[in-house]
């Protein structure tokens, strides 16, 4: 008889990395399958927008519908209506969906992932084996996080491609890159915001250890984070300043096409500046020109790079806090 049996102790079996990955897949497969379905449906919708819009666009160019004298032709108005229908699907449905997808990932995937484990006590079953909390957390979160990065990256590429191909260069559509739901659906934004929201949900789930409260708090803090970043975004990159002489037809500064007008106002004869529209007729008559601070379309990539760097640093900080806290005794 072995000494371990005589002493009343039984050695715990070692948990191999492959076993942890299999367990992570089993626990996350429902969420991963939902993400895969989101990817397939969104990809199909984005490709449909492109192929439906490309037909009317080519037909309108071939028929000369872009000339100012062609709009009385029934064929041109019909093609334009088809083009706008496909664009509305992208602008009014897909862009808002991609804007709030990171928030949904944080609330429905990140927040419950650890909160449910601690709420039910199922984490003890794994930690009772020969596995450290850090290894368990890495396996538990690594697979979903990689899936989030991959899926949002694919959707970001497709969304940016559709916007540049079928919206930005369309003579009939106007969608500046900095406005509304357009900016969060382009470039690096879906990926960086999704990773940040996922890490935020993890940290809140570990802190609260209650699924419902973690989901609600993640949604609230996610919305606050988006609002704060929206306020800080104009200052992430130096603005360009311009001056325009007074135009009695348009009493304001006119920024370049697709630019983001951050601030504007009038210039008085003494060189002083007013902010915004002139409020009275006398004030408008005294204005000799208009000034404006704006971000041109060429600032889109630098601003997104800086914002993504901030979000990834915050993501790294949240993950570091999560790994350190879960490694403390008593967790």
Buried (B, 14 or more C-beta within 10 A) or exposed (E): EEEEEEEEEEEEEEBEEEBBBEBBEEBBEEBBEEBEEBBEEBBEBBEBBBEBBBEBBEBBEEBEBEEEEBEEBEEBEBBBEBBBEBBEBBBEEBBBBBBBBBBBBBBBBBBBBBBBBBBEEEBEEBBEEEBEBEBBBBBBBBBBBEBBBEBBBBBBBBBBEBBEBBBBEBEBBEBBBBEEBBBBBBBBBBBBBBBBBBBBBBBBBBBBBBBEBBBBBBBEBBEEBBEEBEEEBBEBBEBBEBEBEBEEEEBBBBBBEBBBBBBBBBBBEEEEBBEEEBEEEEBBEBBEBBBBBBBBBEBBBEBBBBBBEBBBEBBEEBBEBBBEBBEEEEE
